[in-house]
Amino acid sequence: MTIVSRLAVLALGLCFVAGTAKAQQSQLPELSSEAKNVQTTFAPVNQSLTDLIKGGATVLSGSEGGSGPSVILHAGAQYFFCLIHPVNTPANILTATSECYRLN
C-alpha cells in the first residue's frame, strides 16, 4: 500500500470520527462556507486491533476499502483507526495483521 493510499484511508477514518462526535452534540454549530485545512496527527499505536478490543475498546464503525477493511474504535476518551491487512495464503486464511493509529 502506498503512503498516499494510507493517508487517504486515514483521512476517511478521521471523517468517521468527526461525524460521530458531531452527531453526539445536542446543537450543531453554524456551517462555514470555507473548509479549514488543519494539520492532523495520526500517532502509531504499538497494539494490535485484537489487543485494543480485548482491552475494552468498542468498534464504532467499519468499512471495506480498496486496501482492505478498516475500523474506528473508541476507548475511554481516545479514538483509534485501524487498517486490517489479510494474509492471503490458503494456510493463513484466518490470519491478518493490523496497523492502528490514535487520532487524539
Secondary structure, DSSP 8 states (H G I E B T S, - for coil): --HHHHHHHHHHHHHHHHHHHHHTSSS-----SS--------EEESS-HHHHHHTT-EEEEEEEETTEEEEEEEETTEEEEEEEEE--SGGGTT-EEEEEEE--
